[in-house]
């Protein structure tokens, strides 16, 4: 389920970037960038901090 959630989050971030280009609103830009960083951090944390 992890990879599916990662790619779903990536898709949502890219869709937010498209909304930013359409509207020009900085809220879409910063929301999308922060969401992508959260998904990336979560993915890296799961990759390197997983139970062994």
Secondary structure, DSSP 4 states (H G I P E B T S, - for coil): -HHHHHHHHHHHHHHHHHHHHHH--HHHHHHHHHHHHHHHHHHHHHHHS---
